[in-house]
């Protein structure tokens, strides 16, 4: 369990989630003005304030709108694990690994998360 938390913490820090992000005034989650970059930035800001449910929604929307970077996925996984949503994290990491074979760190995270769910 300690290794999982350490792994998730590393992903959290590497994704930039711990850094504070300035708020954006324009756009909305469901509106046409909200582009993928803004959604990701807003999700990161929400996560840094501990609003993990809303943060996940924003990052998921960002990914859906084409911002499928490794950084965005790492942020989403960090949000899921920080809020105890391990099943959602496993599902998301599994989908990522299937579409991005060879990402060793994602494969390792998937193994760690599965082990955590078995405990």
Number of C-alpha atoms within 10 A of each C-alpha: 12 8 12 19 15 11 17 23 16 13 22 23 14 14 20 18 25 15 14 14 15 10 11 12 7 8 13 15 19 10 8 8 11 18 18 21 16 20 25 26 23 24 31 30 22 23 28 18 13 14 15 23 15 16 26 23 16 27 30 21 20 25 19 11 14 11 19 15 11 14 17 23 22 23 28 32 27 27 30 22 22 17 15 12 15 19 14 14 23 21 12 17 23 17 11 18 16 12 10 13 10 10 13 11 12 21 18 14 21 21 15 19 23 16 12 15 11 7 6
